[in-house]
C-alpha cells in the first residue's frame, strides 16, 4: 500500500510496456534484507 509508511517501489519492465511502480511494483521497506535475482 502506498500509504503504509516510508518505502520505495521497485519494478522491472520492458521499455516498450511501461508500468506504474506504485500500482504494479513491489514495496521495499527500510530495515529488511531483499534478494533480487534476474536473468537477461
ZINOR-V107984 format. One record per residue. RES is the residue in one letter. OMEGA is omega in whole degrees, 0 to 359 (NA if undefined). Layout:
# ZINOR-V107984
RES|OMEGA / RES|OMEGA
This chain:
# ZINOR-V107984
X|181 / X|183 / X|186 / X|180 / X|182 / X|179 / X|175 / X|179 / X|186 / X|177 / X|174 / X|182 / X|176 / X|176 / X|179 / X|180 / X|184 / X|178 / X|175 / X|183 / X|180 / X|182 / X|187 / X|181 / X|179 / X|178 / X|177 / X|184 / X|178 / X|177 / X|179 / X|175 / X|181 / X|174 / X|182 / X|180 / X|177 / X|178 / X|177 / X|NA
